[in-house]
Amino acid sequence: MSISLKVKEGIAASSWVVKIFEGRPQTGSGDKEMYDFRLGNPKIEPPLEFAEELKKVANNPFPEMHGYSALAGHIQTREAIATTLSKERGLPFTAQHVIMTAGGAGALNIILKAILNPGDEVIVLSPLYLEYPYYIDNHGGVCSVVETNADFTLNIDTIAAKITPRTKAIIINSPNNPTGTIYSEESLKSVARLLNEKNRQFGKDIFLIYDAAYQDIIYDDNKIPDIFNIYSNTIFAASYSKPLSIPGERIGYAAVHPAMKNSGELMEALTFANRVLGYLSAPVLMQHVVAGLQGVCVDRAEYQERRDMFCNALRDFGYAFIRPKGAYYIFPETPGDDLVFTQELAKEGILVLPGKSFGRSGYIRIAFCVKKETIKKSLPGFKKVKDFFKRNAKAK
Ligand SMILES: Cc1ncc(COP(=O)(O)O)c(C=O)c1O
């Protein structure tokens, strides 16, 4: 049997991802209870409105309700989203700027398919969502990784240094997976100034792909700057997976800035990509459901409670980290090698991911979208492992 060498390499490099999806632990830890913080698969149930809307749609069937929708999605759903975007952003979005997709991942893939020529470079910021390099490679692009600062803020100089005449796009994910960072308005404006300057220099229009997977999961009184009012060559990749706690339903959308040059051609390309990547159209039942759920979100307080519980305990145990402002991940530093630290935690039944898998060694990622009980029970293990490393450091 011969499979693609590239796929073979991908499987070898990320076999642990498959294990996580199958719910299998990475390390044998005997009969210990396991506390799994590896995956951003929320254990918080969808808001009640979701079940109500689902029932409403199911109880009011109409002809061809389960047939293929238009390739860009149902016009009513796209209009509902455009109306929400227009209200929120003060820009004239219409259904012609919105395309329904199979989740945020589907949106990112059709965007990259629509814009990339072989060898085009896409800048991603590290630590990064671990699927970006694969998605870019799917469509013949070259992933160009730029480190963020030690506090995970944007470093405009390092981004500038990576922009070349082959740069086609930059992906920005805020609130960020894995760090929980929300990039400030000032830093996003600096990125926009830089891109505009490079656009003039190279005579092109670099796209800013804004991955908004966690746009509704924000804490305290943090606000997310509106990227559409900062850079006009923006393509937005949004998802209902996290705000509605329905990642298995695979529903999201892409939206293009109303003032973008040639937005009609781009929408045509996105629609073509939706078709030829085999999605045909986004899951149609969910298209009907989310049309009526604009602005609905899980109770953010539930996540904030978990974040506070975790952060306060980890801080007491001596872990160093930046308190997440959004999304549902904590990204603490590890004393020494993150793989070793991950393995020590696994001996206590605690499963987290090493920073290496997000492009930054010396950290672990903890997904706290779990039951409160899981967090509570895991805390002694987190303390024990941290104490163990502290004692070892002293002994040296
Ligand atoms: C940063 C980021 N982007 C995109 C996605 C994909 O989301 P979806 O489930 O909507 O495809 C995820 C999923 O965890 C994510 O963390």
The ligand as an SDF file (V2000), in Angstrom:
LIG
                    3D

 16 16  0  0  0  0  0  0  0  0999 V2000
   -8.0780   28.9020   16.8290 C   0  0  0  0  0  0  0  0  0  0  0  0
   -9.0650   27.9740   16.2330 C   0  0  0  0  0  0  0  0  0  0  0  0
   -9.4700   28.1840   14.9760 N   0  0  0  0  0  0  0  0  0  0  0  0
  -10.3520   27.3640   14.3660 C   0  0  0  0  0  0  0  0  0  0  0  0
  -10.8610   26.2720   15.0330 C   0  0  0  0  0  0  0  0  0  0  0  0
  -11.8210   25.3710   14.3090 C   0  0  0  0  0  0  0  0  0  0  0  0
  -13.0810   25.4810   14.8510 O   0  0  0  0  0  0  0  0  0  0  0  0
  -14.3310   24.6740   14.2640 P   0  0  0  0  0  0  0  0  0  0  0  0
  -14.6950   23.6310   15.2460 O   0  0  0  0  0  0  0  0  0  0  0  0
  -15.4020   25.6870   14.1560 O   0  0  0  0  0  0  0  0  0  0  0  0
  -13.9490   24.1310   12.9500 O   0  0  0  0  0  0  0  0  0  0  0  0
  -10.4650   26.0050   16.3430 C   0  0  0  0  0  0  0  0  0  0  0  0
  -10.9760   24.8340   17.0730 C   0  0  0  0  0  0  0  0  0  0  0  0
  -10.6320   24.5220   18.1750 O   0  0  0  0  0  0  0  0  0  0  0  0
   -9.5440   26.8780   16.9640 C   0  0  0  0  0  0  0  0  0  0  0  0
   -9.1150   26.6710   18.2110 O   0  0  0  0  0  0  0  0  0  0  0  0
  1  2  1  0
  2  3  1  0
  2 15  2  0
  3  4  2  0
  4  5  1  0
  5  6  1  0
  5 12  2  0
  6  7  1  0
  7  8  1  0
  8  9  2  0
  8 10  1  0
  8 11  1  0
 12 13  1  0
 12 15  1  0
 13 14  2  0
 15 16  1  0
M  END
$$$$
